[in-house]
Amino acid sequence: MTGKKQKVINSRRNFLRGSVIAGAGTVVASGLPAAAVASTTTDLEEKPVEEGYHLTKHILDYYKSAAG
């Protein structure tokens, strides 16, 4: 019975070892696309963020329709 029990223990160890390796691979793979996206977004020229009220075309259209 010890031989059968030893096979079960080894089987469980192999399963757990494989699960850990697969989990680690998943974590590494999930981090790669984010790194690729982050590097491409920093290359783009960013516009300065304008704050406050801006008189745009759709606001002017609204003012014209509300006044008339």
N, C-alpha and C positions, 0 to 999 in steps of 0.2 A: 504494500500500500504506500510505502514511502516513495517509490519510484513514480507512481501515478500522481501523488501529491506534489512531488518536485516538478513534474511536467506542467501541472496546473499553475504553480507559482511562477515558473519560467515563462509560461504563456502570458500570464497577467503582466509580468514585468516587461515583456516585449511589446504588449499592447500599450501599456502606459508610456513606455519609451517612445514608441511611434506616435502616440497622441501628443506628447510634449514637442517632438520635432515638428509635427504638422502644425501645431499651434504657433510655434515660434516662426515657422515659415509664413503663416498667415499674417502675423503681426508685421513682419518685415515687408511683405508684399503690399499690405494696406498702407504702409507709410511711404512707399515709393511714388504713387501717383500724386500724393499731396506735395511731396518735395518737387516733383516735376512742374506742377501747376504753380507753386510758389516761386520757382525760379523764372518762369515765363512772365508772371505778372509784374515782377520787379523790373523787367526790361522795358515795359511799356512806359511811355512818357505820361506822367500824371498831370492833370490839370489842377491848378490851385482851387481849393474849395471856396466858393463865394458864399458868404453868409448874409442874411438879411433879406429885405424885400427886393424883388426883381420885377421890373415891368416887362413882361413878355408878351408875345403876340396873342396868346389865348386870353390873357388878362385884359389886354386892350379891347379885344373882341367882346368880352363880357361887359366892360364898361360902356361900350357903344350900344350894346343891346339893352342894357339896363337904363341908359339915359333916354332912349328913344321909345 
